[in-house]
Amino acid sequence: MRRNLILLLVSLSIVFRLFTPFRLYISGGLALSMLIPVVALYTIGGLYKNRRFYMAGLVSAIPLFLSYIGVEYFEGYLPDSIGLMFAISCMEYYLSSNDEKFAKYTLYATFVSLCLLSIISTPILLTTPGLNRMVMSMKAEGLDLPLISYFTIEYSNVHAVPILVMPLFFLYQHLSRKWHKVIVLVAIVTLYVTTILSNASTPMFMLFIYIIFLWLYNSKQSTEKNFLKIGGVLLLIFAVLGSGAIPSILRAIQPYLTGTMQERRIDEVIFFLETGETSGDMESREDLYGSSIDTFLSHPFSLEYSNNNIGHHTYLLDHLAAMGLFFFAPFAILLYRRYLRPMKWMKAGKVYYIMAFSAFLLLAFMKNFFVATSAMFIVPTFIIYIERHLINKNHVNKNIYQKSGKCA
């Protein structure tokens, strides 16, 4: 009964966070919808006995403390802190309880919500490409949102796709039934198409690179064979880059992207490759990154109280500038230790988790979307569940956990 209640609260919270049409009927309450499951996990889920839960609480508390003492960058950070606490709590609960049902239904809640909303969003984004990006800007300016925006996947969630999709790649490569593989493949393609229609260049390009890597990678082959294959492709890519052929290749692709944001981005990339100078959006991003870097370098150990001196375009650099090394170092170390913790329960899935972590790092350096941070703590639950309860039941890698026993 207790586990079912936890499962219900967590699943409802995930659906409410990802499936935005519900926001039409329930305004606000996003932070509360995540706080209630955290309390349930702490009390009836037994996390109050887990010291690592308190370390997770410390990670979430640092930004809130800084907001309290007047650091403007962290004003309104409460939903993000609770979101991080929620994601870490879900991971710690699964690692300590090994509750198969919990992992299974949180996986369903996450990907059914994402894929269903992506399908609903497709005709809208085909009519108005990048609408969700415009909606994000409207929210930032405090403008009223059009009704149609509630039926479009949030732009921040699109940027979490390269992280969240890794368990699907892992599952696809280890499924034996063809129709199961088709379902997972449809989910992957649906999410990828959404990144294209959202004019989200960064996750779109990242996913393209990861798809190539995973197409080459074969978990059944030796590390040496995988290394030779992937290394050979990388050498070929570097040879193409060194030959100066990239601008010609991009110009050949550009006509297929007429009228999209990617068309303009290609112009900017070609200009950069040919002149070594940035322009347009690339130039703007460079200025925003530079703002946070300059702020940090001006006082590396102390806080930056003013919001005006931070670029607001890169999660890690913005946090570094606002916190200074004195607060950023423990925040980053605690966060990093949370990321490393699940790896000891992984074997076949470890490479997918490392790829998800690399996607997070790239997004954290290039973007300032907090959802990607929370997504990193949902992913290990799914990967361990797939490895332990699905792959092992199909007699693949069945000795993974014989030594480790029950998760603790």
Order of alpha helices (4+ residues) and beta strands (2+ residues): alpha-alpha-alpha-alpha-alpha-alpha-alpha-alpha-alpha-alpha-alpha-alpha-alpha-alpha-alpha-alpha-alpha-alpha
